[in-house]
């Protein structure tokens, strides 16, 4: 998922653009060392899934299934 979010493969802060980050494995978030109020952020920040408590591991298969169903209905 990191390569989809950041195509160059280097995660950066969505608030300040800094690349000096630390991965906090227990919380599954990145921590930015920039001087701003939202120093911790996840992979979902800036997406439609940002405020959802449901993880991407559950959202993405459902979204793929919904797209396939919609495509199937259009072909009828």
C-alpha positions in Angstrom: 0.0 0.0 0.0 2.9 2.4 0.6 3.9 2.2 -3.1 0.3 3.1 -4.1 0.2 6.1 -1.7 3.7 7.3 -2.4 4.8 6.2 -5.9 8.5 7.1 -5.3 8.5 4.7 -2.3 9.4 7.4 0.2 6.6 8.2 2.7 6.2 11.9 3.4 4.1 13.9 5.8 0.7 15.0 4.3 0.8 18.2 6.4 4.3 19.5 5.9 5.8 17.3 3.2 8.8 16.2 5.4 10.4 12.8 4.7 12.0 12.5 8.2 9.5 10.1 9.7 9.4 7.2 12.1 7.1 4.2 11.8 5.4 3.4 15.1 4.6 -0.3 14.7 2.4 -0.7 17.8 0.1 2.1 16.6 0.4 1.5 12.8 1.1 5.2 12.2 4.0 7.4 11.1 5.4 10.1 13.3 6.6 13.3 11.6 9.4 15.4 13.3 8.0 18.6 11.8 6.7 21.4 14.0 2.9 21.1 13.6 0.0 19.8 15.7 -0.8 16.6 13.8 2.6 14.8 14.0 1.1 11.3 13.8 -0.7 10.1 10.7 -1.7 6.8 9.0 -1.7 5.6 5.5 -5.4 6.5 5.2 -4.9 10.3 5.8 -6.1 12.3 2.8 -8.3 9.5 1.4 -12.0 8.8 1.6 -11.2 6.1 4.2 -9.5 8.6 6.6 -12.3 8.8 9.2 -13.3 5.1 9.0 -12.5 2.8 12.0 -12.5 -0.1 9.6 -9.1 -1.1 8.3 -8.0 -1.0 4.6 -7.6 -4.8 4.7 -11.4 -5.0 4.9 -12.3 -2.0 2.8 -10.4 -2.7 -0.3 -11.8 -6.2 -1.0 -15.3 -4.9 -0.5 -14.6 -2.0 -2.9 -13.2 -4.3 -5.5 -16.2 -6.6 -5.2 -18.5 -3.5 -5.6 -16.7 -2.4 -8.7 -16.9 -5.8 -10.2 -20.6 -6.0 -9.4 -21.3 -2.6 -11.0 -19.4 -3.6 -14.1 -21.3 -6.9 -14.3 -24.7 -5.0 -14.0 -23.7 -2.6 -16.8 -23.0 -5.5 -19.2 -26.5 -6.9 -18.8 
